[in-house]
């Protein structure tokens, strides 16, 4: 049975006078099933990323101050060596075993003051599958419940999706071993309540129910400066991974509701001088987007392989959300295959034991970014469901071999 801490935090002077804590790169909006709202995929740039922070993070991880982290150093296809940090333990080391990442699911109960509408992920939602709460739908999803995954024709085992992805990512090193990076299937649930003032968000409507639009910069600053520090007494901190969960609340960029909508992101900052990771994701029941767990699978996978948002790789582009004429140089495993752009993708469609279908985004392998040859990935592939058959090409112009 999951543990629940029924503590609610009410922030009445909502999001006033905040400073932006992180930069964001916005991709072109991906088409969705409606004309009213589009899905934006964003790439965060933590102000605490970079070589100096990387050295500090490595030291903190080695002394157990943070979640489990491991370091890679890889000679890439461009003849340069790239070093970075991932969540879990190294697939290149001996002694493969299960690494459990302590996790809080933090359902955020938003009250939007423009209309008084409450978005509560802990309550049954008539627009959600089977009328369940968003909290229940997510906890019963393959993000937390093990499923047998076949990646590029290889059975990588019965695992949570992000664990299965990481096994597939380094299959030539961990196949046949007990290498796993997992969340507890019943993580600690810690609901919080937040009031959203008119300057920080507004209510609109989808085909089934209301949708909240939230200023991402004000929200993210509040998370870093107020919300996570206020939850320290409840156990939230650098040694665990808080995941903020929204019911039908999306986010807009640059203080402009027209620059909408991001359905999730991951980020990091120095929490009292110690490296802290976190993520925020919505599950849409409003009908405004038609999405389920695709964006959340994208963001949490990127948290796993690029926890400080700055893991360096050779510049790549012209794939997924990084459209032709643009380049990106960090190891964000969801971005090259973000759905709705020019790159065809093969998402996983999984029927949960609860009878609810879940969509999980296809993800790019480590070998795609760095050009290890042959690929370290399952089936010799360069993504986890067959789209990429070669590594990235230098950008510009980008593309895939």
NURO-355054 format. One record per residue (C-alpha): residue in one letter; x, y, z. Coordinates in steps of 0.05 Angstrom, whole numbers, plus 5000, padded with zeros to 4 digits. Layout:
# residues N
REC residuo east north   up
REC       A    X     Y    Z
...
This chain:
# residues 401
REC residuo east north   up
REC       X 5000  5000 5000
REC       X 5027  5068 4983
REC       X 5045  5115 5038
REC       X 5006  5181 5039
REC       X 5026  5244 5075
REC       X 4964  5287 5075
REC       X 4998  5353 5084
REC       X 4974  5412 5042
REC       X 5013  5475 5028
REC       X 4973  5536 5011
REC       X 5010  5593 4976
REC       X 4962  5651 4973
REC       X 5007  5707 4948
REC       X 5015  5665 4886
REC       X 5077  5672 4842
REC       X 5087  5747 4854
REC       X 5154  5780 4839
REC       X 5190  5717 4821
REC       X 5256  5711 4784
REC       X 5268  5662 4728
REC       X 5311  5605 4753
REC       X 5324  5569 4688
REC       X 5327  5581 4614
REC       X 5282  5544 4565
REC       X 5290  5526 4493
REC       X 5223  5521 4458
REC       X 5211  5473 4400
REC       X 5159  5487 4347
REC       X 5092  5464 4371
REC       X 5073  5393 4351
REC       X 5004  5383 4320
REC       X 4951  5352 4365
REC       X 4879  5329 4356
REC       X 4852  5399 4367
REC       X 4864  5466 4335
REC       X 4858  5504 4400
REC       X 4918  5477 4438
REC       X 4985  5452 4414
REC       X 5038  5412 4451
REC       X 5105  5448 4460
REC       X 5167  5408 4477
REC       X 5217  5448 4517
REC       X 5290  5435 4535
REC       X 5310  5465 4602
REC       X 5378  5495 4615
REC       X 5393  5493 4689
REC       X 5433  5552 4714
REC       X 5473  5502 4754
REC       X 5495  5460 4694
REC       X 5567  5464 4668
REC       X 5636  5436 4683
REC       X 5643  5468 4752
REC       X 5575  5443 4774
REC       X 5590  5374 4744
REC       X 5651  5366 4788
REC       X 5612  5386 4850
REC       X 5555  5339 4832
REC       X 5603  5280 4824
REC       X 5632  5293 4893
REC       X 5563  5299 4925
REC       X 5538  5235 4892
REC       X 5600  5197 4916
REC       X 5583  5215 4988
REC       X 5509  5197 4983
REC       X 5483  5268 4987
REC       X 5443  5260 4923
REC       X 5406  5206 4886
REC       X 5451  5152 4858
REC       X 5490  5179 4798
REC       X 5544  5152 4753
REC       X 5593  5185 4705
REC       X 5607  5170 4632
REC       X 5667  5189 4590
REC       X 5660  5169 4517
REC       X 5701  5179 4454
REC       X 5649  5201 4403
REC       X 5645  5195 4328
REC       X 5674  5265 4320
REC       X 5739  5244 4354
REC       X 5725  5283 4418
REC       X 5713  5255 4487
REC       X 5649  5275 4523
REC       X 5636  5266 4598
REC       X 5572  5271 4637
REC       X 5528  5243 4692
REC       X 5467  5196 4692
REC       X 5420  5169 4745
REC       X 5432  5100 4774
REC       X 5496  5059 4771
REC       X 5544  5049 4713
REC       X 5527  4995 4662
REC       X 5601  4993 4646
REC       X 5621  4971 4716
REC       X 5619  4902 4747
REC       X 5569  4882 4801
REC       X 5505  4898 4763
REC       X 5446  4902 4811
REC       X 5381  4938 4824
REC       X 5385  5012 4841
REC       X 5321  5040 4872
REC       X 5312  5116 4866
REC       X 5272  5143 4926
REC       X 5213  5179 4895
REC       X 5158  5225 4917
REC       X 5096  5233 4875
REC       X 5070  5303 4892
REC       X 4999  5313 4864
REC       X 4989  5389 4859
REC       X 4918  5411 4875
REC       X 4912  5476 4837
REC       X 4858  5528 4849
REC       X 4856  5579 4793
REC       X 4830  5644 4822
REC       X 4804  5671 4756
REC       X 4746  5622 4757
REC       X 4754  5585 4823
REC       X 4766  5520 4784
REC       X 4802  5465 4823
REC       X 4846  5414 4787
REC       X 4856  5357 4836
REC       X 4897  5296 4815
REC       X 4878  5258 4878
REC       X 4802  5258 4865
REC       X 4762  5214 4817
REC       X 4757  5250 4751
REC       X 4697  5234 4706
REC       X 4739  5252 4645
REC       X 4796  5205 4664
REC       X 4798  5132 4641
REC       X 4748  5092 4683
REC       X 4734  5156 4722
REC       X 4796  5144 4765
REC       X 4839  5198 4795
REC       X 4900  5220 4754
REC       X 4942  5197 4813
REC       X 4914  5126 4806
REC       X 4921  5125 4730
REC       X 4994  5145 4734
REC       X 5013  5098 4791
REC       X 4981  5040 4751
REC       X 5019  5060 4688
REC       X 5081  5025 4660
REC       X 5122  5083 4688
REC       X 5113  5049 4756
REC       X 5086  4979 4741
REC       X 5131  4928 4706
REC       X 5114  4905 4635
REC       X 5151  4857 4589
REC       X 5185  4902 4537
REC       X 5211  4881 4469
REC       X 5261  4931 4441
REC       X 5286  4922 4369
REC       X 5266  4849 4373
REC       X 5301  4837 4439
REC       X 5264  4820 4503
REC       X 5298  4867 4553
REC       X 5256  4840 4611
REC       X 5196  4856 4652
REC       X 5208  4926 4678
REC       X 5182  4996 4687
REC       X 5189  5033 4621
REC       X 5247  5077 4641
REC       X 5284  5018 4671
REC       X 5271  4978 4608
REC       X 5296  5035 4565
REC       X 5361  5041 4604
REC       X 5371  4966 4599
REC       X 5359  4970 4524
REC       X 5404  5031 4520
REC       X 5464  4991 4545
REC       X 5441  4921 4527
REC       X 5509  4897 4503
REC       X 5536  4912 4573
REC       X 5478  4891 4618
REC       X 5439  4838 4580
REC       X 5428  4777 4623
REC       X 5447  4814 4687
REC       X 5403  4842 4744
REC       X 5418  4914 4722
REC       X 5358  4956 4738
REC       X 5343  5029 4756
REC       X 5274  5032 4786
REC       X 5223  5071 4825
REC       X 5184  5037 4880
REC       X 5118  5013 4849
REC       X 5084  5047 4909
REC       X 5122  5113 4919
REC       X 5106  5161 4975
REC       X 5048  5206 4957
REC       X 5051  5278 4983
REC       X 4995  5323 4958
REC       X 5003  5398 4961
REC       X 4953  5454 4947
REC       X 4970  5517 4908
REC       X 4928  5578 4891
REC       X 4943  5608 4823
REC       X 4931  5683 4816
REC       X 4907  5715 4751
REC       X 4978  5739 4735
REC       X 5004  5668 4738
REC       X 4951  5628 4701
REC       X 4882  5624 4671
REC       X 4827  5573 4660
REC       X 4803  5551 4591
REC       X 4763  5491 4567
REC       X 4775  5427 4528
REC       X 4725  5380 4498
REC       X 4711  5344 4564
REC       X 4731  5391 4619
REC       X 4770  5452 4640
REC       X 4844  5461 4628
REC       X 4890  5505 4669
REC       X 4945  5546 4636
REC       X 5003  5562 4682
REC       X 5063  5608 4674
REC       X 5122  5560 4673
REC       X 5174  5611 4694
REC       X 5135  5633 4755
REC       X 5118  5562 4772
REC       X 5190  5537 4765
REC       X 5218  5594 4807
REC       X 5166  5578 4861
REC       X 5186  5504 4859
REC       X 5259  5520 4870
REC       X 5255  5577 4919
REC       X 5195  5559 4960
REC       X 5159  5493 4947
REC       X 5216  5442 4949
REC       X 5250  5476 5009
REC       X 5183  5478 5046
REC       X 5176  5402 5036
REC       X 5243  5386 5068
REC       X 5210  5370 5134
REC       X 5169  5317 5097
REC       X 5232  5284 5070
REC       X 5237  5316 5001
REC       X 5308  5334 4983
REC       X 5369  5320 4940
REC       X 5372  5246 4959
REC       X 5304  5233 4925
REC       X 5266  5250 4862
REC       X 5202  5292 4871
REC       X 5154  5287 4813
REC       X 5100  5340 4811
REC       X 5036  5312 4780
REC       X 4982  5356 4749
REC       X 4911  5340 4727
REC       X 4898  5379 4662
REC       X 4943  5438 4679
REC       X 4991  5456 4622
REC       X 5045  5509 4621
REC       X 5061  5570 4577
REC       X 5127  5604 4564
REC       X 5154  5675 4571
REC       X 5093  5700 4608
REC       X 5051  5693 4545
REC       X 4990  5646 4546
REC       X 4995  5644 4470
REC       X 5062  5607 4477
REC       X 5028  5545 4501
REC       X 5028  5489 4518
REC       X 5084  5449 4551
REC       X 5056  5387 4586
REC       X 5119  5372 4626
REC       X 5192  5384 4639
REC       X 5250  5363 4683
REC       X 5301  5408 4716
REC       X 5354  5414 4771
REC       X 5383  5465 4818
REC       X 5428  5471 4879
REC       X 5382  5460 4939
REC       X 5420  5487 4998
REC       X 5484  5476 4958
REC       X 5467  5403 4941
REC       X 5445  5379 4872
REC       X 5369  5370 4868
REC       X 5331  5340 4810
REC       X 5255  5343 4799
REC       X 5202  5338 4745
REC       X 5133  5365 4733
REC       X 5083  5330 4686
REC       X 5009  5333 4671
REC       X 4960  5279 4651
REC       X 4906  5309 4606
REC       X 4834  5292 4621
REC       X 4805  5356 4591
REC       X 4808  5331 4519
REC       X 4848  5393 4499
REC       X 4910  5353 4480
REC       X 4890  5280 4475
REC       X 4956  5258 4508
REC       X 4967  5209 4564
REC       X 5036  5186 4589
REC       X 5076  5202 4526
REC       X 5103  5268 4550
REC       X 5116  5242 4620
REC       X 5156  5183 4592
REC       X 5196  5233 4550
REC       X 5212  5278 4609
REC       X 5228  5226 4661
REC       X 5273  5189 4612
REC       X 5311  5254 4600
REC       X 5317  5263 4675
REC       X 5349  5195 4679
REC       X 5401  5206 4624
REC       X 5411  5282 4631
REC       X 5395  5299 4703
REC       X 5431  5366 4704
REC       X 5404  5384 4634
REC       X 5474  5395 4608
REC       X 5505  5327 4591
REC       X 5548  5344 4530
REC       X 5546  5306 4464
REC       X 5565  5324 4392
REC       X 5516  5375 4363
REC       X 5457  5342 4329
REC       X 5394  5366 4295
REC       X 5343  5359 4239
REC       X 5309  5304 4279
REC       X 5247  5307 4322
REC       X 5235  5373 4357
REC       X 5303  5400 4336
REC       X 5281  5419 4266
REC       X 5324  5430 4204
REC       X 5370  5490 4211
REC       X 5376  5481 4286
REC       X 5426  5443 4329
REC       X 5427  5418 4401
REC       X 5486  5389 4440
REC       X 5458  5356 4502
REC       X 5436  5285 4516
REC       X 5361  5295 4518
REC       X 5338  5225 4497
REC       X 5266  5245 4481
REC       X 5279  5306 4437
REC       X 5302  5271 4372
REC       X 5238  5230 4371
REC       X 5186  5279 4399
REC       X 5121  5261 4363
REC       X 5087  5307 4314
REC       X 5149  5331 4277
REC       X 5183  5307 4213
REC       X 5217  5246 4243
REC       X 5172  5185 4242
REC       X 5169  5150 4309
REC       X 5144  5084 4339
REC       X 5114  5096 4407
REC       X 5099  5037 4452
REC       X 5026  5025 4464
REC       X 5015  4984 4527
REC       X 4950  4959 4557
REC       X 4957  4964 4632
REC       X 4932  4910 4679
REC       X 4877  4960 4696
REC       X 4852  4957 4624
REC       X 4875  5028 4608
REC       X 4919  5038 4546
REC       X 4983  5078 4556
REC       X 5027  5111 4504
REC       X 5102  5114 4517
REC       X 5147  5155 4472
REC       X 5202  5122 4433
REC       X 5270  5145 4458
REC       X 5340  5154 4427
REC       X 5397  5111 4453
REC       X 5464  5136 4481
REC       X 5497  5106 4419
REC       X 5456  5151 4374
REC       X 5483  5214 4406
REC       X 5555  5191 4414
REC       X 5563  5145 4355
REC       X 5589  5083 4390
REC       X 5599  5030 4337
REC       X 5570  4979 4339
REC       X 5512  5005 4379
REC       X 5510  4987 4452
REC       X 5435  4984 4447
REC       X 5386  4927 4443
REC       X 5384  4893 4374
REC       X 5441  4938 4351
REC       X 5391  4995 4344
REC       X 5400  5069 4359
REC       X 5331  5080 4389
REC       X 5287  5035 4431
REC       X 5233  5018 4380
REC       X 5266  5014 4313
REC       X 5266  5083 4283
REC       X 5341  5099 4284
REC       X 5387  5050 4249
REC       X 5450  5093 4253
REC       X 5480  5147 4296
REC       X 5470  5222 4290
REC       X 5503  5261 4235
REC       X 5543  5324 4254
REC       X 5501  5387 4258
REC       X 5497  5427 4216
REC       X 5463  5399 4177
REC       X 5444  5342 4225
REC       X 5402  5281 4211
REC       X 5416  5207 4221
REC       X 5463  5158 4188
